[in-house]
Amino acid sequence: MSSHEEYRRAEIVVDLSVIQRNVENLCDAVAASTDGPAVMVVVKADGYGHGLFGSARAARAGGATWLGVADRDEALDLRGDGDTGRILAWLAMPGEDFAPLIEADVDVAAYSIEQLGEIVEGAKAAGRQARVHLKVDTGLSRGGAPLQAWPALITAARTAEVDGHVKVAGIWSHLACADQPEHEANDEQEANFEAALAVAEKAGLEPEVRHLANSAAALLRPSAWYDLVRFGIAAYGLSPAPAVIPADELGIVPAMTVHARAALTKDLAPGDAVSYGHTFTVDQPMRVALVPLGYGDGIPRHASSTAQVFARGRRGRLLGTVCMDQVVVEVPRGTVAGDEVVMFGPGTGGEPTAQEWAEWCGTISYEIVTRIGGNAGRAERRWTDDDGSLV
Ligand SMILES: *Cc1c(COP(=O)(O)O)cnc(C)c1O
């Protein structure tokens, strides 16, 4: 993180070398280079707000043989950026034209017989076999075929495979409570996954990768590893299960720093009340700064009077209500307009982390970084790395 670069108002700095090292360490944690599972890094939602392309390049450099995205356009954008590795795209809409994805050699997911039919149509149109990952709903009740519908999906997939239109490359599911490794739902979901795999095997399917684990399961439940693990939040340096284990104990470091310049500073006196609704009243003389970031930039309004920021080597409180474009924060005496105020960062210099912001706002770190870095945010983003090869 360089705080001396010129930026006008507010800036998000993403250190791609940190993402690369996180991924290297995560690969080591699951012994990916020896007999452990292969590693996918999930770069959906613009790399959790860290930027799709930079995150993807850093993940590949760190050892990810797979990338995962939700949306088809993200997969095609990665191909446009020159990525030639395995990519799985898993969220399609009814009537989806799969041909462009299949032509681009992207693995696709099927949750239902209807969707499998659309994939077969896409394969015919593309003139090549589609690689499909059949998803079973083992208990999250989100995507995937319900257990009752699974045998019929397997039969249809086997037929499409024999016909040469698809190759069932993967069978997969997703856990509901992986951040609570002792939760009984994990055992139930693993048992359901085993049963679903048995149905597939009986039908003659031989998937290349069976996969179930997100970051939390990959780090905390080796029984869920199978052939491939899907790391999302951990690649960006945030703990997937902060109540169980902090990021530093996982060998990962937050890659995103959000900082801004004080637009104005002033001194307030006891009795002065701050921001909309006067929800904060000054109790002792204090210097405050106006920071040009608000909920229009992805700063949660729930951070009102609870979050902290970092200026001139000290933490200060966010005072009163978060506005659309600005917040008022407590800063050390000597602070002047134009000085830097760090909202959150890796935490190594004393600044708050996205995990702390999540706790102050009653949410998860995922939402903090994804909102501020993603479409909701307006701050400039800048990417750095050790040697410039990833940017
Ligand atoms: C987002 C997502 C992941 C990554 O989850 P993390 O908790 O960020 O590791 C993995 N698999 C699927 C299906 C996802 O949607």
The ligand as an SDF file (V2000), in Angstrom:
LIG
                    3D

 15 15  0  0  0  0  0  0  0  0999 V2000
  -19.1880  -17.6160   -3.6300 C   0  0  0  0  0  0  0  0  0  0  0  0
  -19.0560  -19.0800   -3.7470 C   0  0  0  0  0  0  0  0  0  0  0  0
  -17.9030  -19.7420   -3.2880 C   0  0  0  0  0  0  0  0  0  0  0  0
  -16.8180  -19.0490   -2.5100 C   0  0  0  0  0  0  0  0  0  0  0  0
  -17.2630  -18.8830   -1.1870 O   0  0  0  0  0  0  0  0  0  0  0  0
  -16.2880  -18.2720   -0.0620 P   0  0  0  0  0  0  0  0  0  0  0  0
  -17.0640  -18.4060    1.1770 O   0  0  0  0  0  0  0  0  0  0  0  0
  -16.0710  -16.8490   -0.4660 O   0  0  0  0  0  0  0  0  0  0  0  0
  -15.0580  -19.0700   -0.1080 O   0  0  0  0  0  0  0  0  0  0  0  0
  -17.7780  -21.0770   -3.5440 C   0  0  0  0  0  0  0  0  0  0  0  0
  -18.7430  -21.7490   -4.2030 N   0  0  0  0  0  0  0  0  0  0  0  0
  -19.8790  -21.1530   -4.6290 C   0  0  0  0  0  0  0  0  0  0  0  0
  -20.9070  -21.9420   -5.3290 C   0  0  0  0  0  0  0  0  0  0  0  0
  -20.0780  -19.8010   -4.4060 C   0  0  0  0  0  0  0  0  0  0  0  0
  -21.2130  -19.2260   -4.8120 O   0  0  0  0  0  0  0  0  0  0  0  0
  1  2  1  0
  2  3  1  0
  2 14  2  0
  3  4  1  0
  3 10  2  0
  4  5  1  0
  5  6  1  0
  6  7  2  0
  6  8  1  0
  6  9  1  0
 10 11  1  0
 11 12  2  0
 12 13  1  0
 12 14  1  0
 14 15  1  0
M  END
$$$$
